[in-house]
Amino acid sequence: MIAPFLLLLLAADPAVLEKGKAEEKRSCLPCHGLRIVQVQRLSRATWERELDKMVRWGAVIKEREALMEYLVANFGDDKPAPAPPLSGDGRK
């Protein structure tokens, strides 16, 4: 297990976050669009359970820690809710 202060150092590293973003595309896109991931606001523990579930369902996650850091940094439960998608006529 990585110490909490080490996780903070990893999360602050733009290279780790970029690796996590690439892993999101590689491991999530084969089964569904990214919006289903990116509209969620989950705690670290809930993201862990979600990744465990996806692996049980067949997802192959090669860079799990980087993906986790990216998800928590961008879609953690402390982040604001995303804006709703625009409809075809420009209204929300």
C-alpha positions as CSV (number, residue, x, y, z in Angstrom):
1,M,0.0,0.0,0.0
2,I,1.3,3.5,-0.9
3,A,1.5,5.9,2.0
4,P,-1.1,8.8,1.8
5,F,1.7,11.4,1.4
6,L,3.1,9.5,-1.5
7,L,-0.3,9.5,-3.2
8,L,-0.4,13.3,-2.9
9,L,3.0,13.5,-4.6
10,L,1.8,11.2,-7.4
11,A,-1.4,13.2,-7.8
12,A,0.5,16.4,-8.2
13,D,2.7,15.0,-11.0
14,P,1.3,16.1,-14.4
15,A,3.0,13.1,-16.0
16,V,1.1,10.7,-13.8
17,L,-2.2,12.4,-14.6
18,E,-1.4,12.4,-18.3
19,K,-0.6,8.7,-18.1
20,G,-3.9,8.2,-16.2
21,K,-5.8,10.0,-18.9
22,A,-4.3,7.8,-21.6
23,E,-5.2,4.7,-19.5
24,E,-8.8,6.0,-19.2
25,K,-9.0,6.0,-23.0
26,R,-7.2,2.7,-23.4
27,S,-9.1,0.7,-20.8
28,C,-12.5,2.4,-20.7
29,L,-13.3,3.2,-24.4
30,P,-13.5,-0.4,-25.6
31,C,-16.8,-0.8,-23.7
32,H,-18.4,2.6,-23.3
33,G,-18.0,6.3,-24.0
34,L,-16.0,8.5,-21.7
35,R,-19.0,10.6,-20.6
36,I,-20.3,7.8,-18.4
37,V,-17.0,8.0,-16.5
38,Q,-16.6,11.8,-16.6
39,V,-20.0,12.7,-15.3
40,Q,-19.5,10.8,-12.1
41,R,-18.1,12.4,-8.9
42,L,-16.8,9.5,-6.7
43,S,-14.6,9.2,-3.7
44,R,-11.3,7.4,-4.0
45,A,-12.8,4.3,-2.3
46,T,-15.7,4.3,-4.7
47,W,-13.5,4.7,-7.7
48,E,-11.5,1.7,-6.4
49,R,-14.6,-0.4,-6.2
50,E,-15.7,0.8,-9.7
51,L,-12.3,-0.2,-11.2
52,D,-12.5,-3.6,-9.4
53,K,-15.9,-4.1,-10.9
54,M,-14.8,-3.2,-14.4
55,V,-11.8,-5.6,-14.1
56,R,-14.3,-8.4,-13.0
57,W,-16.3,-7.5,-16.1
58,G,-13.2,-7.9,-18.4
59,A,-11.5,-4.5,-18.5
60,V,-7.7,-4.7,-18.7
61,I,-6.2,-1.8,-16.7
62,K,-2.4,-1.7,-17.1
63,E,-1.7,1.6,-15.3
64,R,-4.2,1.3,-12.4
65,E,-2.5,3.8,-10.0
66,A,-2.1,6.4,-12.7
67,L,-5.8,5.9,-13.7
68,M,-6.9,6.2,-10.1
69,E,-5.0,9.4,-9.6
70,Y,-6.4,10.9,-12.8
71,L,-10.0,9.9,-11.8
72,V,-9.7,11.2,-8.3
73,A,-8.0,14.5,-9.5
74,N,-10.6,15.1,-12.2
75,F,-13.8,13.3,-11.1
76,G,-13.5,13.0,-7.4
77,D,-16.4,13.6,-5.0
78,D,-14.9,17.1,-4.2
79,K,-15.2,18.3,-7.8
80,P,-18.1,20.3,-9.1
81,A,-20.8,18.5,-11.1
82,P,-20.4,18.6,-14.9
83,A,-22.5,20.9,-17.0
84,P,-25.4,19.1,-18.7
85,P,-24.9,18.4,-22.4
86,L,-26.3,20.9,-24.8
87,S,-29.3,19.7,-26.9
88,G,-29.3,20.0,-30.6
89,D,-30.9,23.5,-30.6
90,G,-28.3,24.9,-28.2
91,R,-30.5,24.9,-25.1
92,K,-29.4,23.1,-22.0
